[in-house]
């Protein structure tokens, strides 16, 4: 059995990114919570590339996109809630497209959209961009995640891409 066929190796980047991201957000000083949530998405992106590398080595063609994603994430930091809202909308749209189009066989395909949705909630609260009822901060993001994840799970099953998370070779 190859080193990357062990389940704990496959799950390690996702678990570390999830735990690290949650710790960054939970233990952040209240006035810096948005910045720390942005850093949680950056941590998730970095560990997502580690997940890809474990699965099938890091593709050279993915380097420009990875650098662009990191630069975009870091560029949002000085713009506080406005930058975070923009980043989170782009992140949620990107993951919705990619996960539904190609299936989501990695753990971080499900963890990172949670961080982006939380970033929307935090940015809307800090910026005062919240409505009432169903438009209150948290509800639209939750409904979006439920709908997208339902379609993503269906699509991943239709493409038979659960093998990586279930221990089959990539």
N, C-alpha and C positions, 0 to 999 in steps of 0.2 A: 504494500500500500504506500503510495506516494505521500509526502508530508502534507500536501494541500488537500488530501482526501479525508483527513480527520475532521469530524464535525466541529470540534472545539476551535480548530484553526480557522474554519470557514466563518464561524460566528464571532470570533474574537474582535475583528475591527468594528462590527456593528454594535456589539455590547460595550466596547470601550468608548465609542463615539456617543452612544446613547447615555451611558453613565456620566461621561465627561460633560456632555452638553447639558444634561439635567443639573449637574453640580454647578456648572457655570451660571445657569439661570437662577437656581434656587439660592445660592450663596452670594449672588451679586448684590452690591449695595443698591438700595432702592432707586437712587437717582441715576444709576448706571446700568440698570437692568436691560435696556434695549441694546446697548453696546455689547453687553455680555451675551445676549441672545444672538446677536450678529456673529460674535466669535464662536458660539455653539454651532451655527450653520457652517462656519469655516472649518471647524473641527470635523464636522460630519462630512463635508466635501473631501477633506484630506483622507479620512478613513475610508470613504467610498472608493477612492483610488487604490487604497491598500486592499480592499475587497476585490477589486478588479484584478489587481496584480496577483493575488493568491489564486484566483480562478484561472486566469490564462495570461499572466504576465501583463505588464502595463503596455498598451499599444502606443507606439510612437505617434500615431495620428491623433491620439487623445491629448497630447501635451498642450497644443495651443488652446484648446477648449478649457482645460484645467487651469491654465495660467489666466485666461480671461475670466473664468468664474471666481478665482481668488482675487484678482484685481477688482472686479465689480463688487465683491463682498467687502473688501477693505475700503473701497471708495465710499461706501454708504456710511461708514463710521462718523465722519465729520458732519453729516447731514441729519443726525439724530432720527426722530420719528418719521420725517418725510423720506429720508433715504432708506430706512428700515421698511417702511410700507412699500416703497418701490421694489426693493430687493425681494421682499416676501411675495409680492404678486408675481414677479418674474419667476421666482423659485417654484411657487405652486403651479404656475402655468407650464413651466418646463417639465416638472415631474409628472404632471397629469398627461402631457403629450407623450413623453418618453415611456412612461410605465404602461399606458394604454396601448401605444403603438407596438412596443417591443416585448411587453410582459415585464414582470418585476421579480426576477429570481434571487435578488440579494436582500439581505436584512435591511440595509440602509435605504433601499427604495421605499421603505415604509416609515423609517425613522425620520429621515430628513424632511419630508413634507409636514410632519408633526411640528418640527422646529420652525419651519416657515409659517405655518398657520399660527403658532404661538406668537411669532414675531408680528404678524398682522394684528393680533389681539392687543399686544403690548403697545404697538405703534398707534392703533386707533384710540386706545385709552389715554395715552400720553398726549396725543394731538387733539383730543376732544372730538374725534370723528366717529361718533357712535350715535346710533339712532335708538329708538325704543322698540320694544317687542322683539320680533324676529330679527331686526337689524341691530340689536344690541351687540356690542363687541363680544365675539365668541360664538354666537349662533351661526352666522353665515359660514364662518370658517369650518365649524364642526360639520355642518350639513354638506359642505363641499368635500371635506375629507371622507365622509361616509360614502357619498356617491362615487367619488373617484376611486376609492379603495374597492368598492364593490365591483366596479367595471374592471379595475386592474386585476383583481383576483380571478374574475371570470376569464379575462384575456390571457393571463399567465397560465391558467388551467387549459384553455383552448390551444395554446401554443406548446403545452407540455413542457414548461420551463421550471417546474418545481424541483427538478433533480438536484440542483446545486444545494439548496437548503435541506434536502432530504438525504444527502449523502452519496448521491450518484456522481460519477465523474462528469466534469463539464464537457 
